Amino acid sequence: MLSKIYAKWMYAWETALTTRDTNRIVRPLEWGFDWLQDFSPLAAAQSSSPSHESGCPTACPEHAEGSGSSDVGSPVSQISQATQDDYARMIAVNADIVARAEEFFGYRTPTDFRLEARHPHLFPTHVRPETLQEDAEIKRQAETGELEEAEFLRFTSPVRTRYPENDTVNARWFPAPDHKYQKSVISTPKSSNAVISTGATDSFTVRSGVEKSASLPRISPSPNGKPKQAPKQAMIVMPQWNADAFSHNALCTLFNRFGISCLRLSKPYHDIRRPAELERSDYAVSANVGRTTEACRQAVVDIRSCIDWLQQQGYEQFGVLGTSLGSCYAFIAAAFDPRLQVCAFNHASTWFGDVVWTGQSTRHIRAAFEQAGLTQDQVRQIFSIVSPMSYMDRFAATPKRSLVVHATYDLTFPLEYSLDVLKNFDALNIDYVSKVLPCGHYTTGETPYKYLDGWYLGSFIYSSFKRLAKSTA
């Protein structure tokens, strides 16, 4: 009896949180072949027709949720012949790219890595009064000097889109205390012997020559009695879809206490990378299939590029943490980059399209697919490229330790799909830890569940990196 009452209460709370924002947009289905034509010849062959290209990037007001549009979410009775043809072509494009996925998620290391110092801003994705007030207060503190500047890693993404602001990658830098004043020689376009200071300064500096470190690195004895430096460890952290710029910063400072540095990476189309025409990070996940796929490609490549920069700073052991959409990106990055040996998936699923179809937070995207006459099975197939399930065998092929956190009352990543992750991990003998939250997807960020989630993530990261360091001692 009590369990039923608790479940009813939790589902009601979760639904209230997923429906409080009124600026979700129902955009029409766009196949987006033009977003994939640089890689797949099959997409290039279809992108010349206007019907296959992405439409106007601005949303029509009549498609906004809550606008009174009576046809929103109403499926058509029969799929048109044109949609059937485009669907078949997109299936072929998916098969082509998945077969050549290593090339698709491949890249060239950026040459313009730089650290910028600036006041952090919130970049909210909703217009609730309390959030706008918080945003205004942060801006006021920045103007008056009450808010300290922070350092951000910036570079040009190897994957280019039509939005320049999105193509400049942004990752807030949280160096562990032992690493703050260490200097590392890195490659830059202008000088082969430049040295970048990664200390807690107001701005980054570039100097020629090699300087002495302002603090000593951690030292541990080696088996032969000679001092041996402990490996420098770092995490890349990717928050959830539509996260503001402060989300997950607390986790980064927690990991710093463990001696682990962090890059809190802004996903494509998020916070400072979000095009001015958007209130939300809609272009990361939408009914434009090609653009959604390319956003995932860019996110994966950005993660891998961040590892390149960390290696240039002398880091040797790496992990990744992703929440919700961030966990999808993190999984695919780990599947293609063996340098990621510690993986934390905070809400996970096997098939991208199943979450789009069944999740409460993507109901406006499902509405577009329903209006075009597509089914759940078809939506699953057209998003094969960005589905962790497509790369499960590859993920299992290299040693790594993983954490999978799922929530019992999740209405965004329904429980059956999270359990499917565990089932596949078991079948492939993947080394993982499973933790369960007695809440839902959105309620994970509420008290007291956010503290339990933080405990799961923090204890796993601490123990996994400690074990990894011992294995290389």
Residue pairs with C-beta under 8 A, 6 or more apart in sequence:
7 409
10 409
10 438
10 439
10 440
10 443
11 409
11 411
11 440
13 440
13 443
13 446
14 360
14 409
14 410
14 411
14 439
14 440
14 441
14 442
14 443
15 360
15 411
17 440
17 442
17 443
17 446
18 360
18 361
18 411
18 412
18 441
18 442
19 360
20 126
20 128
21 126
21 128
21 280
22 64
22 65
22 66
23 64
23 65
23 126
23 127
23 279
23 280
24 64
24 65
24 280
24 364
25 59
25 63
25 64
25 65
25 280
25 282
25 364
26 63
26 64
26 65
26 69
26 72
26 73
26 364
26 365
26 367
26 368
27 59
27 63
27 282
27 286
27 287
27 288
27 365
27 368
28 55
28 63
28 287
28 368
28 371
28 372
29 83
29 287
29 289
29 368
29 369
29 371
29 372
29 374
30 53
30 54
30 55
30 287
30 288
30 289
30 290
30 291
31 46
31 52
31 86
31 89
31 90
31 288
31 289
31 290
32 53
32 54
32 288
32 289
32 290
32 291
32 292
32 293
32 294
33 43
33 44
33 46
33 47
33 52
33 53
33 89
33 90
33 93
33 290
34 43
34 47
34 52
34 53
34 54
34 290
35 43
35 54
35 161
35 288
35 290
35 291
35 293
35 294
36 43
36 93
36 97
36 290
36 293
36 294
37 43
37 44
37 47
38 44
39 97
39 103
39 104
40 93
40 96
40 97
41 96
42 89
42 92
42 93
42 96
43 93
43 290
46 52
46 86
46 89
47 53
51 82
51 86
52 86
54 288
54 290
54 291
57 275
57 277
57 283
58 277
59 282
61 67
62 69
63 69
63 72
65 72
65 364
71 371
72 364
72 367
73 363
73 366
73 367
73 370
73 371
74 370
74 371
75 370
75 371
75 373
76 370
76 371
76 372
76 373
77 373
78 373
79 87
79 372
79 373
79 374
80 372
80 373
83 372
83 373
83 374
87 374
87 378
87 382
90 289
90 382
91 381
91 382
94 381
94 382
94 383
94 384
94 385
95 384
97 104
97 293
97 385
98 384
98 385
98 390
101 336
101 385
101 390
101 391
101 394
102 336
104 297
104 385
105 297
105 300
105 301
105 304
105 332
105 333
105 336
106 301
107 158
107 159
107 301
107 304
107 305
108 158
109 158
109 305
109 308
110 155
110 156
110 157
110 158
110 169
110 305
110 308
110 309
111 187
111 188
111 189
112 155
112 156
112 188
112 189
113 153
113 154
113 155
113 186
113 188
113 309
113 312
114 153
114 154
114 155
114 196
114 204
115 151
115 152
115 153
115 154
115 173
115 196
115 198
115 203
115 204
116 151
116 152
116 154
116 203
116 204
117 149
117 150
117 151
117 152
117 201
117 202
117 203
117 204
118 149
118 150
118 152
119 142
119 147
119 148
119 149
119 150
120 138
120 142
120 147
120 150
120 172
120 245
120 246
121 135
121 138
121 139
121 142
121 245
121 271
121 272
122 131
122 134
122 135
122 138
122 244
122 245
122 246
123 244
123 245
123 270
123 271
123 272
123 274
124 131
124 132
124 134
124 135
124 244
125 242
125 243
125 244
125 274
125 279
125 280
125 281
126 242
126 279
126 280
127 279
131 244
138 147
140 146
141 147
149 202
150 172
150 173
151 172
151 173
151 198
151 200
151 204
152 170
152 171
152 172
152 173
153 169
153 170
153 171
153 172
153 173
153 263
153 306
153 309
154 168
154 169
154 170
154 171
155 168
155 169
155 305
155 309
156 167
156 168
156 169
157 166
157 167
157 168
157 169
157 268
157 298
157 301
157 302
157 305
158 301
158 305
159 167
159 294
159 297
159 298
159 301
159 302
160 167
161 167
161 268
161 294
161 298
163 269
163 275
163 283
165 272
165 273
165 274
165 275
165 276
166 268
166 269
166 273
166 274
166 275
166 283
166 298
168 273
169 265
169 266
169 273
169 302
169 305
169 306
170 265
170 266
170 271
170 272
170 273
171 236
171 263
171 264
171 265
171 266
171 306
172 245
172 249
172 252
172 263
172 264
172 266
173 198
173 261
173 262
173 263
174 249
174 252
174 253
174 255
174 256
174 261
174 262
174 263
174 264
175 198
175 199
175 200
175 256
175 261
176 255
176 256
176 258
176 259
176 260
176 261
177 256
177 259
178 215
178 217
178 218
178 259
179 198
179 217
179 232
179 261
179 313
180 198
180 199
180 200
180 215
181 197
181 199
181 213
181 214
181 215
182 198
182 213
182 214
182 215
182 217
182 313
182 314
183 195
183 196
183 197
183 198
183 210
183 211
183 213
184 195
184 196
184 198
184 312
184 313
184 314
185 193
185 194
185 195
185 210
185 312
186 194
186 195
186 196
186 309
186 312
186 313
187 312
188 194
188 196
188 206
191 206
191 208
193 208
193 209
193 210
194 206
194 207
194 208
195 206
195 207
195 208
195 209
195 210
195 211
196 204
196 205
196 206
197 204
197 205
197 207
198 204
198 313
199 214
217 229
217 230
217 232
218 229
218 230
218 259
219 227
219 228
219 229
219 230
220 227
220 228
220 229
220 230
220 473
221 227
221 228
222 228
222 473
228 473
230 259
230 469
231 316
231 317
231 468
231 469
231 472
232 261
232 313
232 314
232 315
232 316
232 317
233 259
233 260
233 261
233 315
233 316
233 317
233 318
233 319
233 465
233 468
233 469
234 260
234 261
234 262
234 263
234 310
234 315
234 317
234 318
234 319
235 252
235 255
235 260
235 261
235 262
235 263
235 318
235 319
235 320
235 321
235 342
235 461
236 262
236 263
236 265
236 303
236 306
236 307
236 318
236 319
236 320
236 321
236 330
237 248
237 251
237 252
237 262
237 263
237 264
237 265
237 320
237 321
237 322
237 326
238 248
238 265
238 267
238 299
238 303
238 320
238 321
238 322
238 323
238 326
238 327
238 329
238 330
239 247
239 248
239 264
239 267
239 323
239 326
240 247
240 323
240 324
240 325
240 326
240 347
241 267
241 281
241 284
241 285
241 324
241 325
241 326
241 361
242 270
242 280
242 281
243 267
243 270
243 271
243 323
243 326
244 271
245 266
245 271
245 272
248 264
248 321
248 323
249 264
250 454
251 262
251 321
251 454
251 457
251 458
252 262
252 264
254 454
254 458
255 261
255 262
255 458
255 461
256 262
258 458
258 461
258 462
258 465
260 319
260 461
260 465
261 310
261 315
263 306
263 310
265 302
265 303
265 306
266 272
266 273
267 273
267 281
267 284
267 295
267 299
267 325
267 326
267 329
268 283
268 284
268 295
268 298
268 299
268 302
269 275
269 278
269 281
269 282
269 283
269 284
269 295
270 281
270 284
274 281
275 283
283 291
283 295
284 292
284 295
284 325
285 292
285 295
285 325
285 356
285 362
285 365
286 292
286 365
287 365
287 368
287 369
289 382
289 383
292 383
292 386
293 383
293 385
293 386
296 328
296 329
296 332
296 385
296 386
299 329
299 333
300 329
300 332
300 333
300 336
303 320
303 329
303 330
303 333
303 337
304 333
304 336
304 337
307 318
307 337
307 339
307 340
310 318
311 339
316 472
317 341
317 342
317 465
317 468
317 469
317 472
318 339
318 340
318 341
318 342
319 340
319 341
319 342
319 343
319 344
319 461
319 464
319 465
320 330
320 333
320 334
320 340
320 342
320 343
320 344
321 330
321 343
321 344
321 346
321 457
321 461
322 328
322 329
322 330
322 331
322 344
322 345
322 346
323 346
323 347
324 346
324 347
324 412
324 413
324 441
326 346
327 345
327 346
327 347
327 348
328 348
328 349
328 352
328 386
328 387
328 388
330 340
330 343
330 344
330 345
331 343
331 345
331 348
331 388
331 391
331 395
332 386
332 388
332 391
333 340
334 340
334 343
334 395
334 400
335 388
335 391
335 392
335 394
335 395
336 391
336 394
338 398
338 400
340 400
341 399
341 400
341 401
341 468
342 400
342 401
342 402
342 461
342 464
342 465
342 468
343 400
343 401
343 402
343 403
344 402
344 403
344 405
344 457
344 460
344 461
345 402
345 403
345 404
345 405
345 421
346 405
346 444
346 453
346 457
347 405
347 406
347 407
347 410
347 412
347 413
347 418
347 441
347 444
348 388
348 404
348 405
348 406
348 413
348 418
348 421
349 355
349 388
349 413
349 417
349 418
349 420
349 421
350 387
350 388
350 389
350 392
350 417
350 420
350 421
350 424
351 380
351 383
351 387
351 388
351 389
351 417
352 380
352 383
352 386
352 387
352 388
353 376
353 379
353 380
353 381
353 382
353 383
353 384
353 387
354 376
354 380
354 414
354 417
355 362
355 412
355 413
355 414
355 417
356 362
356 365
356 366
356 369
356 379
356 383
357 366
357 369
357 376
357 379
357 380
358 376
358 414
358 417
359 411
359 412
359 413
359 414
359 441
360 411
360 412
361 412
361 441
361 442
362 412
366 379
369 378
369 379
374 382
380 387
384 390
388 395
388 421
389 424
392 424
392 428
393 428
395 428
395 430
396 425
396 428
396 429
396 430
399 431
400 431
401 431
401 432
401 433
401 464
401 467
401 468
402 425
402 430
402 431
402 432
402 433
403 432
403 433
403 434
403 435
403 456
403 457
403 460
403 464
404 418
404 421
404 422
404 425
404 432
404 433
404 434
404 435
405 435
405 436
405 437
405 453
405 456
405 457
406 413
406 415
406 418
406 419
406 421
406 434
406 435
406 436
406 437
407 413
407 415
407 418
407 436
407 437
407 438
407 439
407 440
407 441
407 443
407 444
408 415
408 436
408 437
408 438
408 439
408 440
409 415
409 438
409 439
409 440
409 443
410 418
410 440
410 441
411 440
411 441
412 440
412 441
412 442
413 441
422 432
422 434
425 432
433 460
435 456
435 460
437 444
437 449
437 452
437 453
437 456
438 449
439 446
439 449
443 449
444 450
444 453
